[in-house]
C-alpha cells in the first residue's frame, strides 16, 4: 500500500471514530488529524475538522478551530504558490 493510500485509510478510520462519546477521544483525533494535515493533502482533513465546529464540547471546538487556522494558512500558501508557478509560464512581459 502506498503512503498516500495509507494516509487516506488512517484519515478514514480517524473520521469514523469521531462519533465517540468521550470528548478526550475526539480531541485527540482532531489533534492527530491536524498533525497529518501538516504532511498530507489537507482538503480531506479539513472536512473532518470542520465537523468539529458543531461539537458539543467547547474544548474540542476550540482546538479544532486552532488546527483549522493552521491548516488554512498552509492551504492559502499552497494556493498562492500554485498560482505564482502558473504565472511564471506566462509569456506576457508584464507578468
PDB file with one MODEL, atoms N, CA, C and O in Angstrom:
MODEL        1
ATOM      1  N   UNK A   1       0.849  -1.172   0.000  1.00  0.00           N
ATOM      2  CA  UNK A   1       0.000   0.000   0.000  1.00  0.00           C
ATOM      3  C   UNK A   1       0.893   1.234   0.000  1.00  0.00           C
ATOM      4  O   UNK A   1       1.829   1.323   0.795  1.00  0.00           O
ATOM      5  N   UNK A   2       0.612   2.179  -0.882  1.00  0.00           N
ATOM      6  CA  UNK A   2       1.403   3.397  -0.960  1.00  0.00           C
ATOM      7  C   UNK A   2       1.144   4.314   0.220  1.00  0.00           C
ATOM      8  O   UNK A   2       0.167   4.158   0.952  1.00  0.00           O
ATOM      9  N   UNK A   3       2.046   5.280   0.387  1.00  0.00           N
ATOM     10  CA  UNK A   3       1.930   6.213   1.517  1.00  0.00           C
ATOM     11  C   UNK A   3       0.632   7.011   1.456  1.00  0.00           C
ATOM     12  O   UNK A   3      -0.019   7.233   2.477  1.00  0.00           O
ATOM     13  N   UNK A   4       0.259   7.442   0.243  1.00  0.00           N
ATOM     14  CA  UNK A   4      -0.958   8.238   0.092  1.00  0.00           C
ATOM     15  C   UNK A   4      -2.193   7.415   0.456  1.00  0.00           C
ATOM     16  O   UNK A   4      -3.097   7.908   1.130  1.00  0.00           O
ATOM     17  N   UNK A   5      -2.225   6.151   0.004  1.00  0.00           N
ATOM     18  CA  UNK A   5      -3.351   5.270   0.320  1.00  0.00           C
ATOM     19  C   UNK A   5      -3.407   4.983   1.814  1.00  0.00           C
ATOM     20  O   UNK A   5      -4.487   4.957   2.405  1.00  0.00           O
ATOM     21  N   UNK A   6      -2.247   4.767   2.423  1.00  0.00           N
ATOM     22  CA  UNK A   6      -2.192   4.502   3.865  1.00  0.00           C
ATOM     23  C   UNK A   6      -2.681   5.715   4.645  1.00  0.00           C
ATOM     24  O   UNK A   6      -3.428   5.569   5.612  1.00  0.00           O
ATOM     25  N   UNK A   7      -2.267   6.906   4.234  1.00  0.00           N
ATOM     26  CA  UNK A   7      -2.707   8.132   4.897  1.00  0.00           C
ATOM     27  C   UNK A   7      -4.210   8.288   4.772  1.00  0.00           C
ATOM     28  O   UNK A   7      -4.884   8.657   5.734  1.00  0.00           O
ATOM     29  N   UNK A   8      -4.733   8.009   3.595  1.00  0.00           N
ATOM     30  CA  UNK A   8      -6.174   8.091   3.367  1.00  0.00           C
ATOM     31  C   UNK A   8      -6.922   7.117   4.270  1.00  0.00           C
ATOM     32  O   UNK A   8      -7.975   7.449   4.814  1.00  0.00           O
ATOM     33  N   UNK A   9      -6.378   5.929   4.425  1.00  0.00           N
ATOM     34  CA  UNK A   9      -7.001   4.919   5.287  1.00  0.00           C
ATOM     35  C   UNK A   9      -6.997   5.377   6.742  1.00  0.00           C
ATOM     36  O   UNK A   9      -7.991   5.206   7.448  1.00  0.00           O
ATOM     37  N   UNK A  10      -5.897   5.952   7.191  1.00  0.00           N
ATOM     38  CA  UNK A  10      -5.811   6.459   8.568  1.00  0.00           C
ATOM     39  C   UNK A  10      -6.831   7.574   8.772  1.00  0.00           C
ATOM     40  O   UNK A  10      -7.535   7.599   9.782  1.00  0.00           O
ATOM     41  N   UNK A  11      -6.911   8.484   7.825  1.00  0.00           N
ATOM     42  CA  UNK A  11      -7.874   9.588   7.923  1.00  0.00           C
ATOM     43  C   UNK A  11      -9.290   9.035   7.996  1.00  0.00           C
ATOM     44  O   UNK A  11     -10.100   9.493   8.802  1.00  0.00           O
ATOM     45  N   UNK A  12      -9.587   8.055   7.158  1.00  0.00           N
ATOM     46  CA  UNK A  12     -10.923   7.447   7.143  1.00  0.00           C
ATOM     47  C   UNK A  12     -11.247   6.818   8.500  1.00  0.00           C
ATOM     48  O   UNK A  12     -12.347   6.995   9.024  1.00  0.00           O
ATOM     49  N   UNK A  13     -10.292   6.089   9.062  1.00  0.00           N
ATOM     50  CA  UNK A  13     -10.526   5.433  10.362  1.00  0.00           C
ATOM     51  C   UNK A  13     -10.677   6.462  11.490  1.00  0.00           C
ATOM     52  O   UNK A  13     -11.521   6.304  12.373  1.00  0.00           O
ATOM     53  N   UNK A  14      -9.866   7.499  11.452  1.00  0.00           N
ATOM     54  CA  UNK A  14      -9.995   8.548  12.466  1.00  0.00           C
ATOM     55  C   UNK A  14     -11.348   9.237  12.342  1.00  0.00           C
ATOM     56  O   UNK A  14     -12.009   9.510  13.344  1.00  0.00           O
ATOM     57  N   UNK A  15     -11.752   9.514  11.116  1.00  0.00           N
ATOM     58  CA  UNK A  15     -13.036  10.160  10.881  1.00  0.00           C
ATOM     59  C   UNK A  15     -14.177   9.295  11.408  1.00  0.00           C
ATOM     60  O   UNK A  15     -15.144   9.808  11.972  1.00  0.00           O
ATOM     61  N   UNK A  16     -14.061   7.984  11.222  1.00  0.00           N
ATOM     62  CA  UNK A  16     -15.094   7.061  11.706  1.00  0.00           C
ATOM     63  C   UNK A  16     -15.199   7.085  13.230  1.00  0.00           C
ATOM     64  O   UNK A  16     -16.274   6.862  13.788  1.00  0.00           O
ATOM     65  N   UNK A  17     -14.091   7.353  13.891  1.00  0.00           N
ATOM     66  CA  UNK A  17     -14.071   7.351  15.357  1.00  0.00           C
ATOM     67  C   UNK A  17     -14.538   8.672  15.964  1.00  0.00           C
ATOM     68  O   UNK A  17     -14.632   8.790  17.186  1.00  0.00           O
ATOM     69  N   UNK A  18     -14.828   9.655  15.135  1.00  0.00           N
ATOM     70  CA  UNK A  18     -15.227  10.964  15.660  1.00  0.00           C
ATOM     71  C   UNK A  18     -16.574  10.938  16.377  1.00  0.00           C
ATOM     72  O   UNK A  18     -16.922  11.889  17.077  1.00  0.00           O
ATOM     73  N   UNK A  19     -17.325   9.867  16.208  1.00  0.00           N
ATOM     74  CA  UNK A  19     -18.608   9.758  16.892  1.00  0.00           C
ATOM     75  C   UNK A  19     -18.478   9.285  18.332  1.00  0.00           C
ATOM     76  O   UNK A  19     -19.489   9.123  19.015  1.00  0.00           O
ATOM     77  N   UNK A  20     -17.273   9.064  18.803  1.00  0.00           N
ATOM     78  CA  UNK A  20     -17.054   8.591  20.169  1.00  0.00           C
ATOM     79  C   UNK A  20     -17.634   9.596  21.159  1.00  0.00           C
ATOM     80  O   UNK A  20     -17.506  10.806  20.976  1.00  0.00           O
ATOM     81  N   UNK A  21     -18.269   9.086  22.200  1.00  0.00           N
ATOM     82  CA  UNK A  21     -18.900   9.978  23.177  1.00  0.00           C
ATOM     83  C   UNK A  21     -17.894  10.647  24.115  1.00  0.00           C
ATOM     84  O   UNK A  21     -18.225  11.633  24.773  1.00  0.00           O
ATOM     85  N   UNK A  22     -16.689  10.126  24.181  1.00  0.00           N
ATOM     86  CA  UNK A  22     -15.669  10.689  25.064  1.00  0.00           C
ATOM     87  C   UNK A  22     -15.002  11.885  24.393  1.00  0.00           C
ATOM     88  O   UNK A  22     -14.401  11.751  23.327  1.00  0.00           O
ATOM     89  N   UNK A  23     -15.109  13.026  25.007  1.00  0.00           N
ATOM     90  CA  UNK A  23     -14.558  14.249  24.411  1.00  0.00           C
ATOM     91  C   UNK A  23     -13.050  14.193  24.290  1.00  0.00           C
ATOM     92  O   UNK A  23     -12.487  14.785  23.369  1.00  0.00           O
ATOM     93  N   UNK A  24     -12.382  13.500  25.193  1.00  0.00           N
ATOM     94  CA  UNK A  24     -10.923  13.384  25.102  1.00  0.00           C
ATOM     95  C   UNK A  24     -10.504  12.585  23.875  1.00  0.00           C
ATOM     96  O   UNK A  24      -9.489  12.888  23.248  1.00  0.00           O
ATOM     97  N   UNK A  25     -11.283  11.569  23.536  1.00  0.00           N
ATOM     98  CA  UNK A  25     -11.003  10.782  22.335  1.00  0.00           C
ATOM     99  C   UNK A  25     -11.158  11.667  21.105  1.00  0.00           C
ATOM    100  O   UNK A  25     -10.291  11.677  20.231  1.00  0.00           O
ATOM    101  N   UNK A  26     -12.268  12.415  21.035  1.00  0.00           N
ATOM    102  CA  UNK A  26     -12.493  13.300  19.883  1.00  0.00           C
ATOM    103  C   UNK A  26     -11.403  14.359  19.784  1.00  0.00           C
ATOM    104  O   UNK A  26     -10.922  14.659  18.691  1.00  0.00           O
ATOM    105  N   UNK A  27     -11.016  14.921  20.915  1.00  0.00           N
ATOM    106  CA  UNK A  27      -9.970  15.947  20.942  1.00  0.00           C
ATOM    107  C   UNK A  27      -8.660  15.392  20.385  1.00  0.00           C
ATOM    108  O   UNK A  27      -8.010  16.041  19.565  1.00  0.00           O
ATOM    109  N   UNK A  28      -8.276  14.212  20.822  1.00  0.00           N
ATOM    110  CA  UNK A  28      -7.030  13.592  20.335  1.00  0.00           C
ATOM    111  C   UNK A  28      -7.116  13.262  18.849  1.00  0.00           C
ATOM    112  O   UNK A  28      -6.126  13.375  18.127  1.00  0.00           O
ATOM    113  N   UNK A  29      -8.292  12.856  18.395  1.00  0.00           N
ATOM    114  CA  UNK A  29      -8.460  12.564  16.966  1.00  0.00           C
ATOM    115  C   UNK A  29      -8.250  13.837  16.154  1.00  0.00           C
ATOM    116  O   UNK A  29      -7.538  13.819  15.150  1.00  0.00           O
ATOM    117  N   UNK A  30      -8.859  14.936  16.577  1.00  0.00           N
ATOM    118  CA  UNK A  30      -8.685  16.195  15.845  1.00  0.00           C
ATOM    119  C   UNK A  30      -7.228  16.645  15.863  1.00  0.00           C
ATOM    120  O   UNK A  30      -6.722  17.153  14.862  1.00  0.00           O
ATOM    121  N   UNK A  31      -6.558  16.464  16.981  1.00  0.00           N
ATOM    122  CA  UNK A  31      -5.137  16.819  17.043  1.00  0.00           C
ATOM    123  C   UNK A  31      -4.317  15.944  16.100  1.00  0.00           C
ATOM    124  O   UNK A  31      -3.396  16.428  15.442  1.00  0.00           O
ATOM    125  N   UNK A  32      -4.651  14.663  16.035  1.00  0.00           N
ATOM    126  CA  UNK A  32      -3.955  13.756  15.109  1.00  0.00           C
ATOM    127  C   UNK A  32      -4.206  14.159  13.667  1.00  0.00           C
ATOM    128  O   UNK A  32      -3.291  14.145  12.844  1.00  0.00           O
ATOM    129  N   UNK A  33      -5.443  14.516  13.362  1.00  0.00           N
ATOM    130  CA  UNK A  33      -5.758  14.959  12.003  1.00  0.00           C
ATOM    131  C   UNK A  33      -4.964  16.211  11.646  1.00  0.00           C
ATOM    132  O   UNK A  33      -4.500  16.360  10.516  1.00  0.00           O
ATOM    133  N   UNK A  34      -4.811  17.107  12.612  1.00  0.00           N
ATOM    134  CA  UNK A  34      -4.015  18.311  12.371  1.00  0.00           C
ATOM    135  C   UNK A  34      -2.571  17.982  12.059  1.00  0.00           C
ATOM    136  O   UNK A  34      -1.968  18.597  11.179  1.00  0.00           O
ATOM    137  N   UNK A  35      -2.010  17.017  12.772  1.00  0.00           N
ATOM    138  CA  UNK A  35      -0.621  16.616  12.515  1.00  0.00           C
ATOM    139  C   UNK A  35      -0.486  15.959  11.150  1.00  0.00           C
ATOM    140  O   UNK A  35       0.491  16.195  10.439  1.00  0.00           O
ATOM    141  N   UNK A  36      -1.455  15.141  10.785  1.00  0.00           N
ATOM    142  CA  UNK A  36      -1.430  14.517   9.457  1.00  0.00           C
ATOM    143  C   UNK A  36      -1.533  15.601   8.395  1.00  0.00           C
ATOM    144  O   UNK A  36      -0.886  15.516   7.351  1.00  0.00           O
ATOM    145  N   UNK A  37      -2.346  16.618   8.658  1.00  0.00           N
ATOM    146  CA  UNK A  37      -2.548  17.704   7.702  1.00  0.00           C
ATOM    147  C   UNK A  37      -1.296  18.493   7.404  1.00  0.00           C
ATOM    148  O   UNK A  37      -1.222  19.177   6.383  1.00  0.00           O
ATOM    149  N   UNK A  38      -0.308  18.409   8.282  1.00  0.00           N
ATOM    150  CA  UNK A  38       0.954  19.104   8.041  1.00  0.00           C
ATOM    151  C   UNK A  38       1.761  18.417   6.950  1.00  0.00           C
ATOM    152  O   UNK A  38       2.655  19.021   6.357  1.00  0.00           O
ATOM    153  N   UNK A  39       1.443  17.140   6.682  1.00  0.00           N
ATOM    154  CA  UNK A  39       2.247  16.361   5.747  1.00  0.00           C
ATOM    155  C   UNK A  39       1.441  15.758   4.608  1.00  0.00           C
ATOM    156  O   UNK A  39       2.018  15.127   3.722  1.00  0.00           O
ATOM    157  N   UNK A  40       0.147  15.930   4.604  1.00  0.00           N
ATOM    158  CA  UNK A  40      -0.712  15.270   3.622  1.00  0.00           C
ATOM    159  C   UNK A  40      -1.611  16.298   2.957  1.00  0.00           C
ATOM    160  O   UNK A  40      -1.752  17.416   3.452  1.00  0.00           O
ATOM    161  N   UNK A  41      -2.218  15.926   1.842  1.00  0.00           N
ATOM    162  CA  UNK A  41      -3.216  16.820   1.248  1.00  0.00           C
ATOM    163  C   UNK A  41      -4.287  17.130   2.293  1.00  0.00           C
ATOM    164  O   UNK A  41      -4.813  16.221   2.934  1.00  0.00           O
ATOM    165  N   UNK A  42      -4.602  18.382   2.458  1.00  0.00           N
ATOM    166  CA  UNK A  42      -5.397  18.797   3.601  1.00  0.00           C
ATOM    167  C   UNK A  42      -6.899  18.885   3.363  1.00  0.00           C
ATOM    168  O   UNK A  42      -7.652  19.030   4.326  1.00  0.00           O
ATOM    169  N   UNK A  43      -7.352  18.806   2.148  1.00  0.00           N
ATOM    170  CA  UNK A  43      -8.779  19.001   1.908  1.00  0.00           C
ATOM    171  C   UNK A  43      -9.619  17.945   2.628  1.00  0.00           C
ATOM    172  O   UNK A  43     -10.655  18.273   3.206  1.00  0.00           O
ATOM    173  N   UNK A  44      -9.189  16.698   2.601  1.00  0.00           N
ATOM    174  CA  UNK A  44      -9.919  15.625   3.283  1.00  0.00           C
ATOM    175  C   UNK A  44      -9.907  15.857   4.793  1.00  0.00           C
ATOM    176  O   UNK A  44     -10.904  15.623   5.476  1.00  0.00           O
ATOM    177  N   UNK A  45      -8.789  16.309   5.293  1.00  0.00           N
ATOM    178  CA  UNK A  45      -8.659  16.563   6.724  1.00  0.00           C
ATOM    179  C   UNK A  45      -9.495  17.766   7.130  1.00  0.00           C
ATOM    180  O   UNK A  45     -10.108  17.766   8.198  1.00  0.00           O
ATOM    181  N   UNK A  46      -9.523  18.782   6.293  1.00  0.00           N
ATOM    182  CA  UNK A  46     -10.315  19.968   6.611  1.00  0.00           C
ATOM    183  C   UNK A  46     -11.785  19.618   6.745  1.00  0.00           C
ATOM    184  O   UNK A  46     -12.471  20.160   7.613  1.00  0.00           O
ATOM    185  N   UNK A  47     -12.285  18.717   5.896  1.00  0.00           N
ATOM    186  CA  UNK A  47     -13.695  18.349   6.006  1.00  0.00           C
ATOM    187  C   UNK A  47     -13.962  17.631   7.326  1.00  0.00           C
ATOM    188  O   UNK A  47     -15.020  17.819   7.926  1.00  0.00           O
ATOM    189  N   UNK A  48     -13.022  16.815   7.782  1.00  0.00           N
ATOM    190  CA  UNK A  48     -13.167  16.164   9.096  1.00  0.00           C
ATOM    191  C   UNK A  48     -13.156  17.205  10.211  1.00  0.00           C
ATOM    192  O   UNK A  48     -13.973  17.156  11.130  1.00  0.00           O
ATOM    193  N   UNK A  49     -12.232  18.134  10.117  1.00  0.00           N
ATOM    194  CA  UNK A  49     -12.091  19.143  11.165  1.00  0.00           C
ATOM    195  C   UNK A  49     -13.274  20.099  11.216  1.00  0.00           C
ATOM    196  O   UNK A  49     -13.658  20.550  12.295  1.00  0.00           O
ATOM    197  N   UNK A  50     -13.850  20.412  10.070  1.00  0.00           N
ATOM    198  CA  UNK A  50     -14.996  21.327  10.095  1.00  0.00           C
ATOM    199  C   UNK A  50     -16.178  20.705  10.821  1.00  0.00           C
ATOM    200  O   UNK A  50     -17.028  21.423  11.348  1.00  0.00           O
ATOM    201  N   UNK A  51     -16.244  19.375  10.853  1.00  0.00           N
ATOM    202  CA  UNK A  51     -17.324  18.740  11.615  1.00  0.00           C
ATOM    203  C   UNK A  51     -17.177  19.036  13.106  1.00  0.00           C
ATOM    204  O   UNK A  51     -18.162  18.998  13.843  1.00  0.00           O
ATOM    205  N   UNK A  52     -15.967  19.327  13.549  1.00  0.00           N
ATOM    206  CA  UNK A  52     -15.731  19.643  14.961  1.00  0.00           C
ATOM    207  C   UNK A  52     -16.354  20.971  15.350  1.00  0.00           C
ATOM    208  O   UNK A  52     -16.572  21.227  16.534  1.00  0.00           O
ATOM    209  N   UNK A  53     -16.640  21.807  14.384  1.00  0.00           N
ATOM    210  CA  UNK A  53     -17.223  23.107  14.696  1.00  0.00           C
ATOM    211  C   UNK A  53     -18.625  22.964  15.274  1.00  0.00           C
ATOM    212  O   UNK A  53     -19.154  23.900  15.874  1.00  0.00           O
ATOM    213  N   UNK A  54     -19.227  21.787  15.091  1.00  0.00           N
ATOM    214  CA  UNK A  54     -20.535  21.520  15.672  1.00  0.00           C
ATOM    215  C   UNK A  54     -20.461  20.641  16.913  1.00  0.00           C
ATOM    216  O   UNK A  54     -21.491  20.182  17.405  1.00  0.00           O
ATOM    217  N   UNK A  55     -19.260  20.402  17.423  1.00  0.00           N
ATOM    218  CA  UNK A  55     -19.094  19.536  18.594  1.00  0.00           C
ATOM    219  C   UNK A  55     -19.721  20.187  19.820  1.00  0.00           C
ATOM    220  O   UNK A  55     -19.720  21.410  19.955  1.00  0.00           O
ATOM    221  N   UNK A  56     -20.252  19.364  20.703  1.00  0.00           N
ATOM    222  CA  UNK A  56     -20.894  19.875  21.921  1.00  0.00           C
ATOM    223  C   UNK A  56     -19.899  20.350  22.969  1.00  0.00           C
ATOM    224  O   UNK A  56     -20.270  21.078  23.890  1.00  0.00           O
ATOM    225  N   UNK A  57     -18.655  19.951  22.841  1.00  0.00           N
ATOM    226  CA  UNK A  57     -17.645  20.320  23.830  1.00  0.00           C
ATOM    227  C   UNK A  57     -16.843  21.521  23.337  1.00  0.00           C
ATOM    228  O   UNK A  57     -16.282  21.493  22.241  1.00  0.00           O
ATOM    229  N   UNK A  58     -16.792  22.569  24.143  1.00  0.00           N
ATOM    230  CA  UNK A  58     -16.112  23.795  23.715  1.00  0.00           C
ATOM    231  C   UNK A  58     -14.603  23.608  23.578  1.00  0.00           C
ATOM    232  O   UNK A  58     -13.979  24.268  22.746  1.00  0.00           O
ATOM    233  N   UNK A  59     -14.003  22.720  24.379  1.00  0.00           N
ATOM    234  CA  UNK A  59     -12.564  22.461  24.244  1.00  0.00           C
ATOM    235  C   UNK A  59     -12.253  21.825  22.896  1.00  0.00           C
ATOM    236  O   UNK A  59     -11.288  22.193  22.227  1.00  0.00           O
ATOM    237  N   UNK A  60     -13.090  20.863  22.509  1.00  0.00           N
ATOM    238  CA  UNK A  60     -12.912  20.191  21.219  1.00  0.00           C
ATOM    239  C   UNK A  60     -13.083  21.202  20.095  1.00  0.00           C
ATOM    240  O   UNK A  60     -12.282  21.251  19.161  1.00  0.00           O
ATOM    241  N   UNK A  61     -14.137  22.011  20.194  1.00  0.00           N
ATOM    242  CA  UNK A  61     -14.406  23.005  19.164  1.00  0.00           C
ATOM    243  C   UNK A  61     -13.273  24.022  19.060  1.00  0.00           C
ATOM    244  O   UNK A  61     -12.841  24.367  17.960  1.00  0.00           O
ATOM    245  N   UNK A  62     -12.799  24.495  20.192  1.00  0.00           N
ATOM    246  CA  UNK A  62     -11.718  25.482  20.196  1.00  0.00           C
ATOM    247  C   UNK A  62     -10.438  24.937  19.598  1.00  0.00           C
ATOM    248  O   UNK A  62      -9.773  25.614  18.814  1.00  0.00           O
ATOM    249  N   UNK A  63     -10.093  23.714  19.967  1.00  0.00           N
ATOM    250  CA  UNK A  63      -8.860  23.100  19.428  1.00  0.00           C
ATOM    251  C   UNK A  63      -8.990  22.888  17.929  1.00  0.00           C
ATOM    252  O   UNK A  63      -8.037  23.116  17.185  1.00  0.00           O
ATOM    253  N   UNK A  64     -10.160  22.453  17.481  1.00  0.00           N
ATOM    254  CA  UNK A  64     -10.377  22.261  16.046  1.00  0.00           C
ATOM    255  C   UNK A  64     -10.234  23.587  15.300  1.00  0.00           C
ATOM    256  O   UNK A  64      -9.692  23.622  14.196  1.00  0.00           O
ATOM    257  N   UNK A  65     -10.711  24.667  15.892  1.00  0.00           N
ATOM    258  CA  UNK A  65     -10.566  25.989  15.266  1.00  0.00           C
ATOM    259  C   UNK A  65      -9.096  26.363  15.117  1.00  0.00           C
ATOM    260  O   UNK A  65      -8.685  26.881  14.079  1.00  0.00           O
ATOM    261  N   UNK A  66      -8.308  26.101  16.153  1.00  0.00           N
ATOM    262  CA  UNK A  66      -6.869  26.390  16.079  1.00  0.00           C
ATOM    263  C   UNK A  66      -6.213  25.586  14.960  1.00  0.00           C
ATOM    264  O   UNK A  66      -5.428  26.121  14.176  1.00  0.00           O
ATOM    265  N   UNK A  67      -6.539  24.307  14.895  1.00  0.00           N
ATOM    266  CA  UNK A  67      -5.946  23.432  13.881  1.00  0.00           C
ATOM    267  C   UNK A  67      -6.387  23.863  12.491  1.00  0.00           C
ATOM    268  O   UNK A  67      -5.577  23.903  11.565  1.00  0.00           O
ATOM    269  N   UNK A  68      -7.668  24.187  12.342  1.00  0.00           N
ATOM    270  CA  UNK A  68      -8.161  24.658  11.041  1.00  0.00           C
ATOM    271  C   UNK A  68      -7.454  25.939  10.624  1.00  0.00           C
ATOM    272  O   UNK A  68      -7.156  26.130   9.445  1.00  0.00           O
ATOM    273  N   UNK A  69      -7.186  26.814  11.583  1.00  0.00           N
ATOM    274  CA  UNK A  69      -6.461  28.044  11.270  1.00  0.00           C
ATOM    275  C   UNK A  69      -5.079  27.760  10.721  1.00  0.00           C
ATOM    276  O   UNK A  69      -4.656  28.374   9.742  1.00  0.00           O
ATOM    277  N   UNK A  70      -4.374  26.831  11.349  1.00  0.00           N
ATOM    278  CA  UNK A  70      -3.030  26.475  10.882  1.00  0.00           C
ATOM    279  C   UNK A  70      -3.084  25.815   9.509  1.00  0.00           C
ATOM    280  O   UNK A  70      -2.292  26.137   8.624  1.00  0.00           O
ATOM    281  N   UNK A  71      -4.021  24.894   9.343  1.00  0.00           N
ATOM    282  CA  UNK A  71      -4.138  24.207   8.055  1.00  0.00           C
ATOM    283  C   UNK A  71      -4.597  25.190   6.987  1.00  0.00           C
ATOM    284  O   UNK A  71      -4.145  25.125   5.844  1.00  0.00           O
ATOM    285  N   UNK A  72      -5.492  26.097   7.355  1.00  0.00           N
ATOM    286  CA  UNK A  72      -5.959  27.102   6.405  1.00  0.00           C
ATOM    287  C   UNK A  72      -4.819  27.955   5.877  1.00  0.00           C
ATOM    288  O   UNK A  72      -4.798  28.316   4.701  1.00  0.00           O
ATOM    289  N   UNK A  73      -3.868  28.276   6.755  1.00  0.00           N
ATOM    290  CA  UNK A  73      -2.688  29.029   6.324  1.00  0.00           C
ATOM    291  C   UNK A  73      -1.890  28.228   5.312  1.00  0.00           C
ATOM    292  O   UNK A  73      -1.410  28.776   4.319  1.00  0.00           O
ATOM    293  N   UNK A  74      -1.745  26.918   5.562  1.00  0.00           N
ATOM    294  CA  UNK A  74      -0.996  26.066   4.630  1.00  0.00           C
ATOM    295  C   UNK A  74      -1.695  25.987   3.285  1.00  0.00           C
ATOM    296  O   UNK A  74      -1.047  26.023   2.239  1.00  0.00           O
ATOM    297  N   UNK A  75      -3.026  25.877   3.310  1.00  0.00           N
ATOM    298  CA  UNK A  75      -3.784  25.806   2.059  1.00  0.00           C
ATOM    299  C   UNK A  75      -3.628  27.107   1.297  1.00  0.00           C
ATOM    300  O   UNK A  75      -3.422  27.104   0.084  1.00  0.00           O
ATOM    301  N   UNK A  76      -3.727  28.228   2.016  1.00  0.00           N
ATOM    302  CA  UNK A  76      -3.599  29.524   1.359  1.00  0.00           C
ATOM    303  C   UNK A  76      -2.217  29.681   0.743  1.00  0.00           C
ATOM    304  O   UNK A  76      -2.094  30.145  -0.391  1.00  0.00           O
ATOM    305  N   UNK A  77      -1.190  29.306   1.466  1.00  0.00           N
ATOM    306  CA  UNK A  77       0.174  29.406   0.944  1.00  0.00           C
ATOM    307  C   UNK A  77       0.338  28.513  -0.273  1.00  0.00           C
ATOM    308  O   UNK A  77       0.929  28.917  -1.274  1.00  0.00           O
ATOM    309  N   UNK A  78      -0.182  27.311  -0.185  1.00  0.00           N
ATOM    310  CA  UNK A  78      -0.100  26.374  -1.301  1.00  0.00           C
ATOM    311  C   UNK A  78      -0.805  26.936  -2.533  1.00  0.00           C
ATOM    312  O   UNK A  78      -0.296  26.840  -3.649  1.00  0.00           O
ATOM    313  N   UNK A  79      -1.973  27.519  -2.319  1.00  0.00           N
ATOM    314  CA  UNK A  79      -2.734  28.090  -3.437  1.00  0.00           C
ATOM    315  C   UNK A  79      -1.972  29.255  -4.067  1.00  0.00           C
ATOM    316  O   UNK A  79      -1.915  29.370  -5.292  1.00  0.00           O
ATOM    317  N   UNK A  80      -1.393  30.106  -3.244  1.00  0.00           N
ATOM    318  CA  UNK A  80      -0.604  31.231  -3.761  1.00  0.00           C
ATOM    319  C   UNK A  80       0.580  30.714  -4.570  1.00  0.00           C
ATOM    320  O   UNK A  80       0.848  31.210  -5.664  1.00  0.00           O
ATOM    321  N   UNK A  81       1.285  29.726  -4.040  1.00  0.00           N
ATOM    322  CA  UNK A  81       2.431  29.166  -4.765  1.00  0.00           C
ATOM    323  C   UNK A  81       2.007  28.554  -6.094  1.00  0.00           C
ATOM    324  O   UNK A  81       2.689  28.728  -7.104  1.00  0.00           O
ATOM    325  N   UNK A  82       0.894  27.844  -6.100  1.00  0.00           N
ATOM    326  CA  UNK A  82       0.402  27.261  -7.352  1.00  0.00           C
ATOM    327  C   UNK A  82       0.103  28.338  -8.385  1.00  0.00           C
ATOM    328  O   UNK A  82       0.438  28.195  -9.560  1.00  0.00           O
ATOM    329  N   UNK A  83      -0.526  29.410  -7.939  1.00  0.00           N
ATOM    330  CA  UNK A  83      -0.852  30.498  -8.876  1.00  0.00           C
ATOM    331  C   UNK A  83       0.410  31.219  -9.354  1.00  0.00           C
ATOM    332  O   UNK A  83       0.508  31.596 -10.521  1.00  0.00           O
ATOM    333  N   UNK A  84       1.358  31.404  -8.462  1.00  0.00           N
ATOM    334  CA  UNK A  84       2.615  32.032  -8.871  1.00  0.00           C
ATOM    335  C   UNK A  84       3.351  31.169  -9.888  1.00  0.00           C
ATOM    336  O   UNK A  84       3.902  31.682 -10.862  1.00  0.00           O
ATOM    337  N   UNK A  85       3.359  29.872  -9.664  1.00  0.00           N
ATOM    338  CA  UNK A  85       4.019  28.967 -10.610  1.00  0.00           C
ATOM    339  C   UNK A  85       3.334  29.016 -11.971  1.00  0.00           C
ATOM    340  O   UNK A  85       3.996  28.917 -13.004  1.00  0.00           O
ATOM    341  N   UNK A  86       2.028  29.168 -11.974  1.00  0.00           N
ATOM    342  CA  UNK A  86       1.300  29.301 -13.237  1.00  0.00           C
ATOM    343  C   UNK A  86       1.693  30.591 -13.945  1.00  0.00           C
ATOM    344  O   UNK A  86       1.829  30.625 -15.168  1.00  0.00           O
ATOM    345  N   UNK A  87       1.872  31.649 -13.165  1.00  0.00           N
ATOM    346  CA  UNK A  87       2.229  32.939 -13.749  1.00  0.00           C
ATOM    347  C   UNK A  87       3.630  32.927 -14.339  1.00  0.00           C
ATOM    348  O   UNK A  87       3.906  33.650 -15.297  1.00  0.00           O
ATOM    349  N   UNK A  88       4.514  32.119 -13.780  1.00  0.00           N
ATOM    350  CA  UNK A  88       5.888  32.043 -14.281  1.00  0.00           C
ATOM    351  C   UNK A  88       5.898  31.626 -15.747  1.00  0.00           C
ATOM    352  O   UNK A  88       6.753  32.067 -16.515  1.00  0.00           O
ATOM    353  N   UNK A  89       4.965  30.790 -16.129  1.00  0.00           N
ATOM    354  CA  UNK A  89       4.909  30.318 -17.510  1.00  0.00           C
ATOM    355  C   UNK A  89       4.224  31.284 -18.465  1.00  0.00           C
ATOM    356  O   UNK A  89       4.130  31.000 -19.659  1.00  0.00           O
ATOM    357  N   UNK A  90       3.748  32.412 -17.970  1.00  0.00           N
ATOM    358  CA  UNK A  90       3.051  33.374 -18.818  1.00  0.00           C
ATOM    359  C   UNK A  90       4.057  34.126 -19.687  1.00  0.00           C
ATOM    360  O   UNK A  90       5.094  34.577 -19.201  1.00  0.00           O
ATOM    361  N   UNK A  91       3.743  34.256 -20.960  1.00  0.00           N
ATOM    362  CA  UNK A  91       4.650  34.915 -21.906  1.00  0.00           C
ATOM    363  C   UNK A  91       4.494  36.427 -21.960  1.00  0.00           C
ATOM    364  O   UNK A  91       5.285  37.106 -22.616  1.00  0.00           O
ATOM    365  N   UNK A  92       3.495  36.960 -21.286  1.00  0.00           N
ATOM    366  CA  UNK A  92       3.290  38.407 -21.284  1.00  0.00           C
ATOM    367  C   UNK A  92       4.430  39.062 -20.513  1.00  0.00           C
ATOM    368  O   UNK A  92       4.729  38.652 -19.392  1.00  0.00           O
ATOM    369  N   UNK A  93       5.067  40.069 -21.093  1.00  0.00           N
ATOM    370  CA  UNK A  93       6.230  40.691 -20.461  1.00  0.00           C
ATOM    371  C   UNK A  93       5.881  41.453 -19.187  1.00  0.00           C
ATOM    372  O   UNK A  93       6.774  41.762 -18.399  1.00  0.00           O
ATOM    373  N   UNK A  94       4.603  41.763 -18.966  1.00  0.00           N
ATOM    374  CA  UNK A  94       4.195  42.478 -17.756  1.00  0.00           C
ATOM    375  C   UNK A  94       3.956  41.551 -16.567  1.00  0.00           C
ATOM    376  O   UNK A  94       3.742  42.005 -15.443  1.00  0.00           O
ATOM    377  N   UNK A  95       3.995  40.259 -16.830  1.00  0.00           N
ATOM    378  CA  UNK A  95       3.720  39.299 -15.749  1.00  0.00           C
ATOM    379  C   UNK A  95       5.020  38.899 -15.094  1.00  0.00           C
ATOM    380  O   UNK A  95       5.020  38.099 -14.159  1.00  0.00           O
TER     381      UNK A  95
ENDMDL
END
